[in-house]
Amino acid sequence: MFKLKKIFVTDSYIVPLVAILLGLLVGAIVMLIGGYDPIAAYGALFNRVFGSPYDFGEAIREMTPLMLTGLSVAFAFRSGLFNIGADGQVLIGMTVASLIGIKWAGLPMFLLVPLAVIGAGLFGGLWAGIAGYLKAKRGINEVITTIMMNWVALYLANYIVRTFLLIPGQDRSEDIPASLSITFLVSLFDNARIHWGTIIALAAALFFYIYLWKTKQGFEMRAVGLNPHAAEYAGMNVSRNVMKSMFIAGMFAGLAGAGEVLGVFHYQSVFAASPGYGFDGIAVALLGLTHPLGVILAAILYGMLTYGSAGMSFNADVPPELIRIVIGSIIFFIAAQGIVRWVLRPFYFKRKKEKVL
């Protein structure tokens, strides 16, 4: 009984890797059932990502917002909160970056770009902080408030674009002169839309790790996430930590929005529906086990699968929607780690037996 329990609760870096392989296997089985060739499909996916400098650069571009929204969801989760509102926070970050980039276009670029990025992060944090305040002071569940605020953010962003930034006759804003593009890398990768947002995302992951695991404030946040009642009994300010956690989580998502409008599109559209960055970030956070390094690796995997799915469609005639089955299967096996450990059990006992001999 003890050995069985140990298999189901012991953490291992092997488990996520096996979960990924099982997810790919499930996807292959579904493709076979549908009459498609999984080897050709995965080969086309791989070739789409690594087949040319442009495609590889675009895959990096695809990963960048996933890193930041994944960090946003993971940071809140580490504090005992479930941030479903990263999508709205991304939209607020986009809108603020667009406003600053267009309305203050007369400023020198070395001032305009940092102001737009800082403004996007700050207002993304304040937007999430509203849900944090309602949770801390009124006890309102953050899942409900963040879901509702996604819709408020969508219509508020569209209203601001239509009222202050719209090009007459088009459903988009004026061009934003401020740019996060990395010029020498853009030319190196055949005009792929690589931008400084990727560096910002990596810096955010480093901040995530240092803040939560190397500072007193981070220790308090993790303590509140594990047991708010025990943390309060120990003299920690639970309400303040909840609001601070949501602010930082929203800041990450707001930076993702800044990267998209300043580094990728250079304008903001009037959205008919939510862009979905925040919901993909939930999947990335779960894949990465809410650890900053895990989130970065999960975003790389998710971005590769998402961008490469177009290659499956064009070169192997496989519907790109099938890649969602693969991603969903990986998340399932990550969540149900007992199944993965059950698969690994024969190898585990074989290794233990060899050590004894």
N, C-alpha and C positions, 0 to 999 in steps of 0.2 A: 504493500500500500504506500509506503514511504517513497519507494522508487518511482511509482506511478505519479505520485504527487509532485515529486521533484521534476519530472519531465514536463509537467503541465504548468509549473510556476517559475522554473529557472529561466532567466533571460539569456539570450545568446545572439550573437551577431549572425549566426547561421540562419535563424528563423526568418528574418526579412528576405534573405536571398532565396531561400526555399519557397517562400510565399510568392515571390516574383516568378520563379520557375513554374510553380503550380498554376499561377494566373495565366502565363503564356501557354501552358499545356491545355487549360480549359478553353482558351481562345482557339487553339489549334483544333480541338475536338469539335467545337461549334462550327468552325470553318469546314471541317470534313463532313459534318452532318448537312451543311448547306451546299455541299458540292464544290467547295473551293480548295485550292492547294495551299495549305498553311506554310509550306517551305517557301513557295514562290511569294506568298504574301509577306512573310517576315523578311525575306530577302529584299523585296521592294521597299519595305519600311526602312530597313537599314541603309539601303542605297539612297533613299530620299534624304536621309539625315546627313550622311557622310559622302554622298556622291559628288559634291562640288563645294567649293569655298562659299558660294552664295547660300546654298541650302544649309550648310553647317552654321553660318552666321545667323540665318533666319531661325534655326532651331534654338540657338542661344537667346535670340530675341523672344522666342516663345516661352522660354523657361523663366525669364526675368520677372514678370508680374506674378507668376506662380510662386516663386521664392518669397516675395514680399507678402502676398496674401496668405501663404502657408505659415510664414512666421507670425503674422497677425493672429491667425486662429490658434496656433500653438502657444503663443505667449499668454493669451487669455486663458487657455485651457490649463496651463501650468498654475494659474492663480485660482482655479476652480470655476472658471467662467466659460461659457460656450458662445463665442462670437459668431453669430450667423450673419452679422451686418457688414462683413468686410466688403461686400459688393457695393453697398451704399457709400461706404467710406472711400472706396476707390473713385466713385463718381464725384464725390465732394472734392477729393484731391485733384481730379482732372479739371473740374470747373474752376477751382481757385487758381490752379496753375495757368489755365487758359486766360482767365481774367487778368491776372498780373502780367502774363506774357504779352497780351494784346494792348491793354490799357496803359501799361507803363513801358511801351515799346521804345520810348525815347531814351531810356536809361542805357548806359553802357552794358554790353553783354556780360561782363564779369560781375556786374551787380544784378542784372535782370534775372539771369538763370538761377543763381543761388536763392534770390528772393522768391521766385516761383516755386522752387523745390521746397524751401522751408515753409512757405505759405501752405502748400499742398499737404505736407506732413502735419503741420500745426492744426489746420482745420479738419483734416481727417481724424486727428486725435480728439479734437473738441467734439466732433460729431459722435464718435464712439463714447466720449465721456458723458454725453447725455444719458445713454443707457446705463453707464456705470453709476451715475448719480441716482437714477431711479432705482437701481438695484440696492445701492448702499443706504439711501435715505428713506425709500418707500417700500423696499422689499419686493419690487416688481421684477419678475423673472426676465433676465436679459435676453433669453431666446425670443420671447414675444416682442419686446421692444426693438431689438435689432432687426427682426424680420419686418416689422412695420416701418422702421426707419429706412429700410432699403427702398421702399416705394416712395416715401417722402423725398429721399435723395434723388431718385430717378426723375420725378416731376419737377423738383426744385432745379436740378441741373438743366433740364430741358427749358424751363421758364427763363433761366438766366441767359442761356445761349440764344433763345429766340428774341429776348428783349434787348440784350446789350451787345451781342457778338455776332448775330446772324448776317450772312451774306444774303441780300435780297433775292428771293426766288430759289434759294437752295436750303437744304436741311443740314447746314453745317456752319461753323463759325468762320471768321476770317482766318487767314494763315497766321500762325504764331511765329514771330521772328526768333524768339528764344529757342535754343536747341541744345539737347543733351547728346547729340550724335558725336561719336568718336571718329573724327574725320579720317585719320590714317588707317583705322581698322575697317571703316566703311569701304575705302578703296581697296584694302587688302583682301576683303571678302566679297569682291565684285558687287559693291553697292548694297550689301545686306544691311538691314537697319539696326546695327549694333550701337548701343548708347551707354552712357555712364550709369544708367539705372542698374545695370548688372553689377557694377562695382559698389553702388549704393546698397544693393541687396546683400552682397557678401559682407559689407561693413555692418549692416543691420544684424546679420546672423552672429557676427563676432560680438556686437553689443549685447544681443540677446543672451549669449552664453556668459559673458563677463558679468553682466548685471545680475542675472538670476543666481549664478553659482559662486560669484566671487565678492559680492557686496552684502552688507547687512540688510539693505532694502530688499534685495532679491531673496534673501533667506526668509524675510518676513512674508513676502509675496507667496513663496512656495509653501510656507507654513499655513497661510490663510487658505491656499488652495487645497491642502491636505485635510485640514480640520479647522474651520473658522472659529468654532467654539473654544478649542484648546488654545488657538492663537490669541483670542481675546482674553482668555484667562491668564495667559502669559504676559499680558500688558500691551499687545500689539493693537494698533488701530486698524480694525478690519475694514471699516468704511473707506478710509483713506487709501488703503491698498487696493480695494476693488476699483475705485475711481482711477487710481494711477495705472492699474493694469489695463483697463479699457482704453485709457488715453494712449498708452504706448502701443497697444495693439492697433488702434485706429491710425496712429501715426505711420506704422509700417504700411498699412493699406493705402493711406493717402499718398505715400511716396510711390507706390505702384501706379497710381493714377497719373502722377506727374511724369513718370517715365513713359507712359503710353502716349500722352499728348505732346510732350516735348521731345521725345526721342524716336517715336515711331510714326505717328500720323501727322503731327505738326498742325493739327486743327482738332476741334471737338464737334462731333456729330450730335444731332438731335436723335436720341435713342428711342426706338419703338418698344424696346424691352430691355431688361437688365443685361449688361454685357456678360455676366457670368464669371468674372475673374474671382470673386469672393467665394463662390460655391466650389469652384475648382480648388481654391485654397484650402477648403475643408478636407477634400480628398488628399491633398498633398500633406497637410498636417497629420492626418491619420496614417498615411503611408510612412511618414518620417518619424512616427512614434512621438510626436510633439517635442523632439529634440532639434536644436538648430542645425546641427550637422546632418541629421536625418532628413530634415525638411529640405535642405539644399540638394541632397542626393535624390530625394523623392521628386523634387521639382525638375531635376535633370531628366529623370526617367519619364515623368509625366509629359514634359515638354517634347521629348524625343518621340514618344508614342503618339502624341497629338499631332505634331508636325509631320511625322512619318506616315500617318494614316492616309494622307493625300496620295502618297506613293503607292500604297496598297490599292487605292481606287483606280488610279490611272494606269499602273503598270501590271497589276495582277487581277484587275476587275473584281476586287473584293470591296464590299461596302465599307466605307470608313467608320460607320457606326459600330462595326464589330470591335473596334479598338476600345470602345466603352465597356464592352463585355470583359475584355482583358483587364482593363483598369479596375472595374468593379470586382472582378474575381481576385485580383491582387489585394484590394482593400479587405475583401471578405476573409482571405487567409491571414492577413495581418491582424484583423480583429479576432478571429477564431484561432489563436495561436496553438490551442490544444490540439487541433487537427494536424497542424504542421509538425508538432512534436510527436504525435502519434505516428506520422509518416517517418519521422527520423528515429523512432524508437529502436528498430532493429540495428541500425548503425550505431546508436548510442550504446546499446548493451554489448555489441560486438567489440567496440572500442574498449569498454570497461573490462571485458573478459581478457582481451589481449594485454591490458595493463597488469592484470592479476597474474597471468602466466609469465 
